Amino acid sequence: MSVAYAVSENISVSYGTSENTQNTTAASSTNQPEEVSGITASYTMGGMTLSGAMIDIKNQGFVQGTKEEAWELALAFAF
């Protein structure tokens, strides 16, 4: 699921989350659902866009107890 909101014509924010499961035939599987959530924001002025994202992943690769965090910052120009 995700939700996006345009704060103004220049600023927008969004939040998203998902839970992924892995199909397995093992009776004693220890695989856990992979949970991903993140927030993004962007600011546009003329032909320039500045955007950023923060992402959190739990049970990455369906392995219990793993956790990853990532962030991204981008600047784009349109001519």
mmCIF file of the N, C-alpha and C atoms, coordinates in Angstrom:
data_MODEL
# 
_entry.id   MODEL 
# 
loop_
_atom_site.group_PDB 
_atom_site.id 
_atom_site.type_symbol 
_atom_site.label_atom_id 
_atom_site.label_alt_id 
_atom_site.label_comp_id 
_atom_site.label_asym_id 
_atom_site.label_entity_id 
_atom_site.label_seq_id 
_atom_site.pdbx_PDB_ins_code 
_atom_site.Cartn_x 
_atom_site.Cartn_y 
_atom_site.Cartn_z 
_atom_site.occupancy 
_atom_site.B_iso_or_equiv 
_atom_site.pdbx_formal_charge 
_atom_site.auth_seq_id 
_atom_site.auth_comp_id 
_atom_site.auth_asym_id 
_atom_site.auth_atom_id 
_atom_site.pdbx_PDB_model_num 
ATOM 1   N N  . MET A 1 1  ? 0.852  -1.158  0.000   1.00 0.00 ? 1  MET A N  1 
ATOM 2   C CA . MET A 1 1  ? 0.000  0.000   0.000   1.00 0.00 ? 1  MET A CA 1 
ATOM 3   C C  . MET A 1 1  ? 0.896  1.219   0.000   1.00 0.00 ? 1  MET A C  1 
ATOM 4   N N  . SER A 1 2  ? 0.399  2.278   -0.554  1.00 0.00 ? 2  SER A N  1 
ATOM 5   C CA . SER A 1 2  ? 1.138  3.539   -0.524  1.00 0.00 ? 2  SER A CA 1 
ATOM 6   C C  . SER A 1 2  ? 0.158  4.710   -0.533  1.00 0.00 ? 2  SER A C  1 
ATOM 7   N N  . VAL A 1 3  ? 0.637  5.810   0.017   1.00 0.00 ? 3  VAL A N  1 
ATOM 8   C CA . VAL A 1 3  ? -0.157 7.033   0.088   1.00 0.00 ? 3  VAL A CA 1 
ATOM 9   C C  . VAL A 1 3  ? 0.738  8.175   -0.368  1.00 0.00 ? 3  VAL A C  1 
ATOM 10  N N  . ALA A 1 4  ? 0.224  9.005   -1.250  1.00 0.00 ? 4  ALA A N  1 
ATOM 11  C CA . ALA A 1 4  ? 0.965  10.165  -1.733  1.00 0.00 ? 4  ALA A CA 1 
ATOM 12  C C  . ALA A 1 4  ? 0.133  11.419  -1.517  1.00 0.00 ? 4  ALA A C  1 
ATOM 13  N N  . TYR A 1 5  ? 0.832  12.522  -1.236  1.00 0.00 ? 5  TYR A N  1 
ATOM 14  C CA . TYR A 1 5  ? 0.137  13.778  -0.990  1.00 0.00 ? 5  TYR A CA 1 
ATOM 15  C C  . TYR A 1 5  ? 0.926  14.915  -1.640  1.00 0.00 ? 5  TYR A C  1 
ATOM 16  N N  . ALA A 1 6  ? 0.263  15.706  -2.449  1.00 0.00 ? 6  ALA A N  1 
ATOM 17  C CA . ALA A 1 6  ? 0.871  16.893  -3.048  1.00 0.00 ? 6  ALA A CA 1 
ATOM 18  C C  . ALA A 1 6  ? 0.625  18.061  -2.098  1.00 0.00 ? 6  ALA A C  1 
ATOM 19  N N  . VAL A 1 7  ? 1.660  18.452  -1.376  1.00 0.00 ? 7  VAL A N  1 
ATOM 20  C CA . VAL A 1 7  ? 1.538  19.532  -0.398  1.00 0.00 ? 7  VAL A CA 1 
ATOM 21  C C  . VAL A 1 7  ? 1.241  20.846  -1.112  1.00 0.00 ? 7  VAL A C  1 
ATOM 22  N N  . SER A 1 8  ? 1.937  21.085  -2.190  1.00 0.00 ? 8  SER A N  1 
ATOM 23  C CA . SER A 1 8  ? 1.696  22.249  -3.048  1.00 0.00 ? 8  SER A CA 1 
ATOM 24  C C  . SER A 1 8  ? 2.052  21.827  -4.463  1.00 0.00 ? 8  SER A C  1 
ATOM 25  N N  . GLU A 1 9  ? 2.038  22.769  -5.398  1.00 0.00 ? 9  GLU A N  1 
ATOM 26  C CA . GLU A 1 9  ? 2.394  22.374  -6.761  1.00 0.00 ? 9  GLU A CA 1 
ATOM 27  C C  . GLU A 1 9  ? 3.887  22.091  -6.888  1.00 0.00 ? 9  GLU A C  1 
ATOM 28  N N  . ASN A 1 10 ? 4.675  22.420  -5.878  1.00 0.00 ? 10 ASN A N  1 
ATOM 29  C CA . ASN A 1 10 ? 6.126  22.197  -5.908  1.00 0.00 ? 10 ASN A CA 1 
ATOM 30  C C  . ASN A 1 10 ? 6.591  21.057  -5.004  1.00 0.00 ? 10 ASN A C  1 
ATOM 31  N N  . ILE A 1 11 ? 5.831  20.718  -3.979  1.00 0.00 ? 11 ILE A N  1 
ATOM 32  C CA . ILE A 1 11 ? 6.279  19.751  -2.969  1.00 0.00 ? 11 ILE A CA 1 
ATOM 33  C C  . ILE A 1 11 ? 5.319  18.572  -2.905  1.00 0.00 ? 11 ILE A C  1 
ATOM 34  N N  . SER A 1 12 ? 5.878  17.364  -2.876  1.00 0.00 ? 12 SER A N  1 
ATOM 35  C CA . SER A 1 12 ? 5.053  16.172  -2.696  1.00 0.00 ? 12 SER A CA 1 
ATOM 36  C C  . SER A 1 12 ? 5.781  15.190  -1.777  1.00 0.00 ? 12 SER A C  1 
ATOM 37  N N  . VAL A 1 13 ? 4.995  14.415  -1.036  1.00 0.00 ? 13 VAL A N  1 
ATOM 38  C CA . VAL A 1 13 ? 5.534  13.391  -0.135  1.00 0.00 ? 13 VAL A CA 1 
ATOM 39  C C  . VAL A 1 13 ? 4.727  12.107  -0.327  1.00 0.00 ? 13 VAL A C  1 
ATOM 40  N N  . SER A 1 14 ? 5.361  10.983  -0.054  1.00 0.00 ? 14 SER A N  1 
ATOM 41  C CA . SER A 1 14 ? 4.645  9.710   -0.132  1.00 0.00 ? 14 SER A CA 1 
ATOM 42  C C  . SER A 1 14 ? 5.235  8.720   0.863   1.00 0.00 ? 14 SER A C  1 
ATOM 43  N N  . TYR A 1 15 ? 4.403  7.761   1.264   1.00 0.00 ? 15 TYR A N  1 
ATOM 44  C CA . TYR A 1 15 ? 4.800  6.696   2.177   1.00 0.00 ? 15 TYR A CA 1 
ATOM 45  C C  . TYR A 1 15 ? 4.273  5.389   1.611   1.00 0.00 ? 15 TYR A C  1 
ATOM 46  N N  . GLY A 1 16 ? 5.088  4.372   1.650   1.00 0.00 ? 16 GLY A N  1 
ATOM 47  C CA . GLY A 1 16 ? 4.657  3.076   1.144   1.00 0.00 ? 16 GLY A CA 1 
ATOM 48  C C  . GLY A 1 16 ? 5.181  1.945   1.999   1.00 0.00 ? 16 GLY A C  1 
ATOM 49  N N  . THR A 1 17 ? 4.442  0.847   2.011   1.00 0.00 ? 17 THR A N  1 
ATOM 50  C CA . THR A 1 17 ? 4.854  -0.335  2.757   1.00 0.00 ? 17 THR A CA 1 
ATOM 51  C C  . THR A 1 17 ? 4.385  -1.579  2.009   1.00 0.00 ? 17 THR A C  1 
ATOM 52  N N  . SER A 1 18 ? 5.159  -2.655  2.135   1.00 0.00 ? 18 SER A N  1 
ATOM 53  C CA . SER A 1 18 ? 4.751  -3.915  1.523   1.00 0.00 ? 18 SER A CA 1 
ATOM 54  C C  . SER A 1 18 ? 5.295  -5.077  2.341   1.00 0.00 ? 18 SER A C  1 
ATOM 55  N N  . GLU A 1 19 ? 4.611  -6.194  2.257   1.00 0.00 ? 19 GLU A N  1 
ATOM 56  C CA . GLU A 1 19 ? 5.042  -7.425  2.926   1.00 0.00 ? 19 GLU A CA 1 
ATOM 57  C C  . GLU A 1 19 ? 5.044  -8.525  1.879   1.00 0.00 ? 19 GLU A C  1 
ATOM 58  N N  . ASN A 1 20 ? 6.198  -9.131  1.687   1.00 0.00 ? 20 ASN A N  1 
ATOM 59  C CA . ASN A 1 20 ? 6.362  -10.172 0.681   1.00 0.00 ? 20 ASN A CA 1 
ATOM 60  C C  . ASN A 1 20 ? 6.598  -11.511 1.369   1.00 0.00 ? 20 ASN A C  1 
ATOM 61  N N  . THR A 1 21 ? 5.965  -12.553 0.869   1.00 0.00 ? 21 THR A N  1 
ATOM 62  C CA . THR A 1 21 ? 6.172  -13.894 1.406   1.00 0.00 ? 21 THR A CA 1 
ATOM 63  C C  . THR A 1 21 ? 6.778  -14.782 0.337   1.00 0.00 ? 21 THR A C  1 
ATOM 64  N N  . GLN A 1 22 ? 7.471  -15.804 0.798   1.00 0.00 ? 22 GLN A N  1 
ATOM 65  C CA . GLN A 1 22 ? 8.123  -16.737 -0.110  1.00 0.00 ? 22 GLN A CA 1 
ATOM 66  C C  . GLN A 1 22 ? 7.439  -18.087 0.003   1.00 0.00 ? 22 GLN A C  1 
ATOM 67  N N  . ASN A 1 23 ? 7.054  -18.659 -1.121  1.00 0.00 ? 23 ASN A N  1 
ATOM 68  C CA . ASN A 1 23 ? 6.436  -19.986 -1.115  1.00 0.00 ? 23 ASN A CA 1 
ATOM 69  C C  . ASN A 1 23 ? 7.521  -21.038 -0.939  1.00 0.00 ? 23 ASN A C  1 
ATOM 70  N N  . THR A 1 24 ? 7.296  -21.975 -0.028  1.00 0.00 ? 24 THR A N  1 
ATOM 71  C CA . THR A 1 24 ? 8.258  -23.041 0.210   1.00 0.00 ? 24 THR A CA 1 
ATOM 72  C C  . THR A 1 24 ? 7.517  -24.321 0.543   1.00 0.00 ? 24 THR A C  1 
ATOM 73  N N  . THR A 1 25 ? 8.137  -25.447 0.265   1.00 0.00 ? 25 THR A N  1 
ATOM 74  C CA . THR A 1 25 ? 7.511  -26.738 0.554   1.00 0.00 ? 25 THR A CA 1 
ATOM 75  C C  . THR A 1 25 ? 8.068  -27.367 1.819   1.00 0.00 ? 25 THR A C  1 
ATOM 76  N N  . ALA A 1 26 ? 9.085  -26.747 2.420   1.00 0.00 ? 26 ALA A N  1 
ATOM 77  C CA . ALA A 1 26 ? 9.687  -27.308 3.639   1.00 0.00 ? 26 ALA A CA 1 
ATOM 78  C C  . ALA A 1 26 ? 8.723  -27.167 4.805   1.00 0.00 ? 26 ALA A C  1 
ATOM 79  N N  . ALA A 1 27 ? 8.543  -28.244 5.562   1.00 0.00 ? 27 ALA A N  1 
ATOM 80  C CA . ALA A 1 27 ? 7.603  -28.224 6.685   1.00 0.00 ? 27 ALA A CA 1 
ATOM 81  C C  . ALA A 1 27 ? 8.118  -27.381 7.841   1.00 0.00 ? 27 ALA A C  1 
ATOM 82  N N  . SER A 1 28 ? 9.426  -27.335 8.035   1.00 0.00 ? 28 SER A N  1 
ATOM 83  C CA . SER A 1 28 ? 9.986  -26.576 9.162   1.00 0.00 ? 28 SER A CA 1 
ATOM 84  C C  . SER A 1 28 ? 10.733 -25.340 8.677   1.00 0.00 ? 28 SER A C  1 
ATOM 85  N N  . SER A 1 29 ? 10.151 -24.639 7.742   1.00 0.00 ? 29 SER A N  1 
ATOM 86  C CA . SER A 1 29 ? 10.787 -23.459 7.169   1.00 0.00 ? 29 SER A CA 1 
ATOM 87  C C  . SER A 1 29 ? 10.901 -22.339 8.201   1.00 0.00 ? 29 SER A C  1 
ATOM 88  N N  . THR A 1 30 ? 12.061 -21.672 8.207   1.00 0.00 ? 30 THR A N  1 
ATOM 89  C CA . THR A 1 30 ? 12.266 -20.535 9.102   1.00 0.00 ? 30 THR A CA 1 
ATOM 90  C C  . THR A 1 30 ? 12.182 -19.217 8.338   1.00 0.00 ? 30 THR A C  1 
ATOM 91  N N  . ASN A 1 31 ? 11.743 -19.282 7.108   1.00 0.00 ? 31 ASN A N  1 
ATOM 92  C CA . ASN A 1 31 ? 11.615 -18.055 6.314   1.00 0.00 ? 31 ASN A CA 1 
ATOM 93  C C  . ASN A 1 31 ? 10.569 -17.140 6.933   1.00 0.00 ? 31 ASN A C  1 
ATOM 94  N N  . GLN A 1 32 ? 10.897 -15.869 6.973   1.00 0.00 ? 32 GLN A N  1 
ATOM 95  C CA . GLN A 1 32 ? 10.007 -14.852 7.511   1.00 0.00 ? 32 GLN A CA 1 
ATOM 96  C C  . GLN A 1 32 ? 9.563  -13.937 6.380   1.00 0.00 ? 32 GLN A C  1 
ATOM 97  N N  . PRO A 1 33 ? 8.404  -13.304 6.505   1.00 0.00 ? 33 PRO A N  1 
ATOM 98  C CA . PRO A 1 33 ? 7.991  -12.352 5.465   1.00 0.00 ? 33 PRO A CA 1 
ATOM 99  C C  . PRO A 1 33 ? 8.959  -11.167 5.420   1.00 0.00 ? 33 PRO A C  1 
ATOM 100 N N  . GLU A 1 34 ? 9.241  -10.713 4.229   1.00 0.00 ? 34 GLU A N  1 
ATOM 101 C CA . GLU A 1 34 ? 10.096 -9.552  4.034   1.00 0.00 ? 34 GLU A CA 1 
ATOM 102 C C  . GLU A 1 34 ? 9.222  -8.309  4.114   1.00 0.00 ? 34 GLU A C  1 
ATOM 103 N N  . GLU A 1 35 ? 9.566  -7.366  4.982   1.00 0.00 ? 35 GLU A N  1 
ATOM 104 C CA . GLU A 1 35 ? 8.774  -6.154  5.185   1.00 0.00 ? 35 GLU A CA 1 
ATOM 105 C C  . GLU A 1 35 ? 9.584  -4.944  4.716   1.00 0.00 ? 35 GLU A C  1 
ATOM 106 N N  . VAL A 1 36 ? 9.021  -4.200  3.786   1.00 0.00 ? 36 VAL A N  1 
ATOM 107 C CA . VAL A 1 36 ? 9.683  -3.024  3.224   1.00 0.00 ? 36 VAL A CA 1 
ATOM 108 C C  . VAL A 1 36 ? 8.797  -1.803  3.449   1.00 0.00 ? 36 VAL A C  1 
ATOM 109 N N  . SER A 1 37 ? 9.381  -0.727  3.959   1.00 0.00 ? 37 SER A N  1 
ATOM 110 C CA . SER A 1 37 ? 8.636  0.523   4.110   1.00 0.00 ? 37 SER A CA 1 
ATOM 111 C C  . SER A 1 37 ? 9.566  1.682   3.761   1.00 0.00 ? 37 SER A C  1 
ATOM 112 N N  . GLY A 1 38 ? 8.980  2.763   3.302   1.00 0.00 ? 38 GLY A N  1 
ATOM 113 C CA . GLY A 1 38 ? 9.799  3.905   2.930   1.00 0.00 ? 38 GLY A CA 1 
ATOM 114 C C  . GLY A 1 38 ? 8.995  5.175   2.782   1.00 0.00 ? 38 GLY A C  1 
ATOM 115 N N  . ILE A 1 39 ? 9.712  6.279   2.844   1.00 0.00 ? 39 ILE A N  1 
ATOM 116 C CA . ILE A 1 39 ? 9.110  7.592   2.670   1.00 0.00 ? 39 ILE A CA 1 
ATOM 117 C C  . ILE A 1 39 ? 9.935  8.357   1.643   1.00 0.00 ? 39 ILE A C  1 
ATOM 118 N N  . THR A 1 40 ? 9.260  9.089   0.770   1.00 0.00 ? 40 THR A N  1 
ATOM 119 C CA . THR A 1 40 ? 9.934  9.900   -0.237  1.00 0.00 ? 40 THR A CA 1 
ATOM 120 C C  . THR A 1 40 ? 9.366  11.310  -0.226  1.00 0.00 ? 40 THR A C  1 
ATOM 121 N N  . ALA A 1 41 ? 10.176 12.236  -0.653  1.00 0.00 ? 41 ALA A N  1 
ATOM 122 C CA . ALA A 1 41 ? 9.743  13.631  -0.765  1.00 0.00 ? 41 ALA A CA 1 
ATOM 123 C C  . ALA A 1 41 ? 10.447 14.254  -1.962  1.00 0.00 ? 41 ALA A C  1 
ATOM 124 N N  . SER A 1 42 ? 9.777  15.195  -2.602  1.00 0.00 ? 42 SER A N  1 
ATOM 125 C CA . SER A 1 42 ? 10.405 15.884  -3.723  1.00 0.00 ? 42 SER A CA 1 
ATOM 126 C C  . SER A 1 42 ? 9.971  17.347  -3.755  1.00 0.00 ? 42 SER A C  1 
ATOM 127 N N  . TYR A 1 43 ? 10.884 18.167  -4.278  1.00 0.00 ? 43 TYR A N  1 
ATOM 128 C CA . TYR A 1 43 ? 10.635 19.594  -4.439  1.00 0.00 ? 43 TYR A CA 1 
ATOM 129 C C  . TYR A 1 43 ? 11.002 19.953  -5.877  1.00 0.00 ? 43 TYR A C  1 
ATOM 130 N N  . THR A 1 44 ? 10.078 20.582  -6.583  1.00 0.00 ? 44 THR A N  1 
ATOM 131 C CA . THR A 1 44 ? 10.301 20.963  -7.975  1.00 0.00 ? 44 THR A CA 1 
ATOM 132 C C  . THR A 1 44 ? 10.233 22.469  -8.113  1.00 0.00 ? 44 THR A C  1 
ATOM 133 N N  . MET A 1 45 ? 11.228 23.021  -8.819  1.00 0.00 ? 45 MET A N  1 
ATOM 134 C CA . MET A 1 45 ? 11.239 24.458  -9.082  1.00 0.00 ? 45 MET A CA 1 
ATOM 135 C C  . MET A 1 45 ? 11.717 24.651  -10.513 1.00 0.00 ? 45 MET A C  1 
ATOM 136 N N  . GLY A 1 46 ? 10.804 25.059  -11.380 1.00 0.00 ? 46 GLY A N  1 
ATOM 137 C CA . GLY A 1 46 ? 11.150 25.207  -12.790 1.00 0.00 ? 46 GLY A CA 1 
ATOM 138 C C  . GLY A 1 46 ? 11.516 23.855  -13.382 1.00 0.00 ? 46 GLY A C  1 
ATOM 139 N N  . GLY A 1 47 ? 12.718 23.749  -13.930 1.00 0.00 ? 47 GLY A N  1 
ATOM 140 C CA . GLY A 1 47 ? 13.189 22.499  -14.521 1.00 0.00 ? 47 GLY A CA 1 
ATOM 141 C C  . GLY A 1 47 ? 14.062 21.681  -13.594 1.00 0.00 ? 47 GLY A C  1 
ATOM 142 N N  . MET A 1 48 ? 14.082 22.011  -12.306 1.00 0.00 ? 48 MET A N  1 
ATOM 143 C CA . MET A 1 48 ? 14.921 21.307  -11.348 1.00 0.00 ? 48 MET A CA 1 
ATOM 144 C C  . MET A 1 48 ? 14.059 20.547  -10.339 1.00 0.00 ? 48 MET A C  1 
ATOM 145 N N  . THR A 1 49 ? 14.447 19.315  -10.039 1.00 0.00 ? 49 THR A N  1 
ATOM 146 C CA . THR A 1 49 ? 13.759 18.526  -9.024  1.00 0.00 ? 49 THR A CA 1 
ATOM 147 C C  . THR A 1 49 ? 14.774 17.982  -8.034  1.00 0.00 ? 49 THR A C  1 
ATOM 148 N N  . LEU A 1 50 ? 14.530 18.231  -6.764  1.00 0.00 ? 50 LEU A N  1 
ATOM 149 C CA . LEU A 1 50 ? 15.341 17.689  -5.681  1.00 0.00 ? 50 LEU A CA 1 
ATOM 150 C C  . LEU A 1 50 ? 14.471 16.664  -4.965  1.00 0.00 ? 50 LEU A C  1 
ATOM 151 N N  . SER A 1 51 ? 14.963 15.431  -4.848  1.00 0.00 ? 51 SER A N  1 
ATOM 152 C CA . SER A 1 51 ? 14.157 14.390  -4.213  1.00 0.00 ? 51 SER A CA 1 
ATOM 153 C C  . SER A 1 51 ? 15.009 13.553  -3.269  1.00 0.00 ? 51 SER A C  1 
ATOM 154 N N  . GLY A 1 52 ? 14.331 12.932  -2.316  1.00 0.00 ? 52 GLY A N  1 
ATOM 155 C CA . GLY A 1 52 ? 15.018 12.081  -1.353  1.00 0.00 ? 52 GLY A CA 1 
ATOM 156 C C  . GLY A 1 52 ? 14.116 10.939  -0.916  1.00 0.00 ? 52 GLY A C  1 
ATOM 157 N N  . ALA A 1 53 ? 14.753 9.856   -0.481  1.00 0.00 ? 53 ALA A N  1 
ATOM 158 C CA . ALA A 1 53 ? 14.003 8.683   -0.029  1.00 0.00 ? 53 ALA A CA 1 
ATOM 159 C C  . ALA A 1 53 ? 14.743 8.022   1.127   1.00 0.00 ? 53 ALA A C  1 
ATOM 160 N N  . MET A 1 54 ? 13.975 7.479   2.065   1.00 0.00 ? 54 MET A N  1 
ATOM 161 C CA . MET A 1 54 ? 14.514 6.663   3.157   1.00 0.00 ? 54 MET A CA 1 
ATOM 162 C C  . MET A 1 54 ? 13.739 5.350   3.151   1.00 0.00 ? 54 MET A C  1 
ATOM 163 N N  . ILE A 1 55 ? 14.457 4.222   3.116   1.00 0.00 ? 55 ILE A N  1 
ATOM 164 C CA . ILE A 1 55 ? 13.835 2.911   2.991   1.00 0.00 ? 55 ILE A CA 1 
ATOM 165 C C  . ILE A 1 55 ? 14.338 2.001   4.104   1.00 0.00 ? 55 ILE A C  1 
ATOM 166 N N  . ASP A 1 56 ? 13.435 1.206   4.676   1.00 0.00 ? 56 ASP A N  1 
ATOM 167 C CA . ASP A 1 56 ? 13.745 0.265   5.750   1.00 0.00 ? 56 ASP A CA 1 
ATOM 168 C C  . ASP A 1 56 ? 13.274 -1.125  5.323   1.00 0.00 ? 56 ASP A C  1 
ATOM 169 N N  . ILE A 1 57 ? 14.167 -2.115  5.396   1.00 0.00 ? 57 ILE A N  1 
ATOM 170 C CA . ILE A 1 57 ? 13.826 -3.486  5.003   1.00 0.00 ? 57 ILE A CA 1 
ATOM 171 C C  . ILE A 1 57 ? 14.102 -4.411  6.182   1.00 0.00 ? 57 ILE A C  1 
ATOM 172 N N  . LYS A 1 58 ? 13.082 -5.152  6.602   1.00 0.00 ? 58 LYS A N  1 
ATOM 173 C CA . LYS A 1 58 ? 13.232 -6.140  7.671   1.00 0.00 ? 58 LYS A CA 1 
ATOM 174 C C  . LYS A 1 58 ? 13.127 -7.536  7.067   1.00 0.00 ? 58 LYS A C  1 
ATOM 175 N N  . ASN A 1 59 ? 13.909 -8.473  7.574   1.00 0.00 ? 59 ASN A N  1 
ATOM 176 C CA . ASN A 1 59 ? 13.953 -9.858  7.081   1.00 0.00 ? 59 ASN A CA 1 
ATOM 177 C C  . ASN A 1 59 ? 14.311 -9.898  5.604   1.00 0.00 ? 59 ASN A C  1 
ATOM 178 N N  . GLN A 1 60 ? 15.336 -9.112  5.234   1.00 0.00 ? 60 GLN A N  1 
ATOM 179 C CA . GLN A 1 60 ? 15.741 -9.035  3.834   1.00 0.00 ? 60 GLN A CA 1 
ATOM 180 C C  . GLN A 1 60 ? 16.152 -10.409 3.320   1.00 0.00 ? 60 GLN A C  1 
ATOM 181 N N  . GLY A 1 61 ? 15.698 -10.747 2.128   1.00 0.00 ? 61 GLY A N  1 
ATOM 182 C CA . GLY A 1 61 ? 15.972 -12.054 1.547   1.00 0.00 ? 61 GLY A CA 1 
ATOM 183 C C  . GLY A 1 61 ? 15.261 -13.174 2.277   1.00 0.00 ? 61 GLY A C  1 
ATOM 184 N N  . PHE A 1 62 ? 14.213 -12.833 3.046   1.00 0.00 ? 62 PHE A N  1 
ATOM 185 C CA . PHE A 1 62 ? 13.408 -13.788 3.815   1.00 0.00 ? 62 PHE A CA 1 
ATOM 186 C C  . PHE A 1 62 ? 14.225 -14.465 4.916   1.00 0.00 ? 62 PHE A C  1 
ATOM 187 N N  . VAL A 1 63 ? 15.250 -13.768 5.416   1.00 0.00 ? 63 VAL A N  1 
ATOM 188 C CA . VAL A 1 63 ? 16.087 -14.293 6.486   1.00 0.00 ? 63 VAL A CA 1 
ATOM 189 C C  . VAL A 1 63 ? 15.725 -13.557 7.772   1.00 0.00 ? 63 VAL A C  1 
ATOM 190 N N  . GLN A 1 64 ? 15.328 -14.314 8.782   1.00 0.00 ? 64 GLN A N  1 
ATOM 191 C CA . GLN A 1 64 ? 14.873 -13.737 10.050  1.00 0.00 ? 64 GLN A CA 1 
ATOM 192 C C  . GLN A 1 64 ? 15.991 -12.955 10.725  1.00 0.00 ? 64 GLN A C  1 
ATOM 193 N N  . GLY A 1 65 ? 15.648 -11.784 11.232  1.00 0.00 ? 65 GLY A N  1 
ATOM 194 C CA . GLY A 1 65 ? 16.566 -10.971 12.010  1.00 0.00 ? 65 GLY A CA 1 
ATOM 195 C C  . GLY A 1 65 ? 17.439 -10.024 11.206  1.00 0.00 ? 65 GLY A C  1 
ATOM 196 N N  . THR A 1 66 ? 17.359 -10.047 9.883   1.00 0.00 ? 66 THR A N  1 
ATOM 197 C CA . THR A 1 66 ? 18.162 -9.117  9.098   1.00 0.00 ? 66 THR A CA 1 
ATOM 198 C C  . THR A 1 66 ? 17.419 -7.796  8.956   1.00 0.00 ? 66 THR A C  1 
ATOM 199 N N  . LYS A 1 67 ? 18.187 -6.724  8.868   1.00 0.00 ? 67 LYS A N  1 
ATOM 200 C CA . LYS A 1 67 ? 17.595 -5.400  8.736   1.00 0.00 ? 67 LYS A CA 1 
ATOM 201 C C  . LYS A 1 67 ? 18.535 -4.524  7.927   1.00 0.00 ? 67 LYS A C  1 
ATOM 202 N N  . GLU A 1 68 ? 17.989 -3.810  6.967   1.00 0.00 ? 68 GLU A N  1 
ATOM 203 C CA . GLU A 1 68 ? 18.750 -2.887  6.131   1.00 0.00 ? 68 GLU A CA 1 
ATOM 204 C C  . GLU A 1 68 ? 18.038 -1.544  6.096   1.00 0.00 ? 68 GLU A C  1 
ATOM 205 N N  . GLU A 1 69 ? 18.827 -0.503  6.067   1.00 0.00 ? 69 GLU A N  1 
ATOM 206 C CA . GLU A 1 69 ? 18.293 0.846   5.901   1.00 0.00 ? 69 GLU A CA 1 
ATOM 207 C C  . GLU A 1 69 ? 19.058 1.514   4.770   1.00 0.00 ? 69 GLU A C  1 
ATOM 208 N N  . ALA A 1 70 ? 18.359 2.267   3.968   1.00 0.00 ? 70 ALA A N  1 
ATOM 209 C CA . ALA A 1 70 ? 19.002 2.962   2.857   1.00 0.00 ? 70 ALA A CA 1 
ATOM 210 C C  . ALA A 1 70 ? 18.382 4.335   2.679   1.00 0.00 ? 70 ALA A C  1 
ATOM 211 N N  . TRP A 1 71 ? 19.154 5.240   2.104   1.00 0.00 ? 71 TRP A N  1 
ATOM 212 C CA . TRP A 1 71 ? 18.618 6.552   1.775   1.00 0.00 ? 71 TRP A CA 1 
ATOM 213 C C  . TRP A 1 71 ? 19.166 6.969   0.420   1.00 0.00 ? 71 TRP A C  1 
ATOM 214 N N  . GLU A 1 72 ? 18.454 7.870   -0.211  1.00 0.00 ? 72 GLU A N  1 
ATOM 215 C CA . GLU A 1 72 ? 18.840 8.340   -1.540  1.00 0.00 ? 72 GLU A CA 1 
ATOM 216 C C  . GLU A 1 72 ? 18.522 9.805   -1.659  1.00 0.00 ? 72 GLU A C  1 
ATOM 217 N N  . LEU A 1 73 ? 19.416 10.538  -2.286  1.00 0.00 ? 73 LEU A N  1 
ATOM 218 C CA . LEU A 1 73 ? 19.216 11.953  -2.547  1.00 0.00 ? 73 LEU A CA 1 
ATOM 219 C C  . LEU A 1 73 ? 19.519 12.179  -4.021  1.00 0.00 ? 73 LEU A C  1 
ATOM 220 N N  . ALA A 1 74 ? 18.633 12.854  -4.740  1.00 0.00 ? 74 ALA A N  1 
ATOM 221 C CA . ALA A 1 74 ? 18.804 13.050  -6.181  1.00 0.00 ? 74 ALA A CA 1 
ATOM 222 C C  . ALA A 1 74 ? 18.480 14.482  -6.574  1.00 0.00 ? 74 ALA A C  1 
ATOM 223 N N  . LEU A 1 75 ? 19.187 14.952  -7.569  1.00 0.00 ? 75 LEU A N  1 
ATOM 224 C CA . LEU A 1 75 ? 18.953 16.269  -8.145  1.00 0.00 ? 75 LEU A CA 1 
ATOM 225 C C  . LEU A 1 75 ? 18.880 16.084  -9.654  1.00 0.00 ? 75 LEU A C  1 
ATOM 226 N N  . ALA A 1 76 ? 17.774 16.493  -10.258 1.00 0.00 ? 76 ALA A N  1 
ATOM 227 C CA . ALA A 1 76 ? 17.572 16.311  -11.691 1.00 0.00 ? 76 ALA A CA 1 
ATOM 228 C C  . ALA A 1 76 ? 17.285 17.666  -12.353 1.00 0.00 ? 76 ALA A C  1 
ATOM 229 N N  . PHE A 1 77 ? 17.809 17.822  -13.553 1.00 0.00 ? 77 PHE A N  1 
ATOM 230 C CA . PHE A 1 77 ? 17.560 19.037  -14.328 1.00 0.00 ? 77 PHE A CA 1 
ATOM 231 C C  . PHE A 1 77 ? 16.906 18.672  -15.645 1.00 0.00 ? 77 PHE A C  1 
ATOM 232 N N  . ALA A 1 78 ? 15.914 19.425  -16.063 1.00 0.00 ? 78 ALA A N  1 
ATOM 233 C CA . ALA A 1 78 ? 15.265 19.233  -17.365 1.00 0.00 ? 78 ALA A CA 1 
ATOM 234 C C  . ALA A 1 78 ? 15.590 20.448  -18.233 1.00 0.00 ? 78 ALA A C  1 
ATOM 235 N N  . PHE A 1 79 ? 16.001 20.167  -19.441 1.00 0.00 ? 79 PHE A N  1 
ATOM 236 C CA . PHE A 1 79 ? 16.363 21.259  -20.368 1.00 0.00 ? 79 PHE A CA 1 
ATOM 237 C C  . PHE A 1 79 ? 15.375 21.360  -21.479 1.00 0.00 ? 79 PHE A C  1 
# 
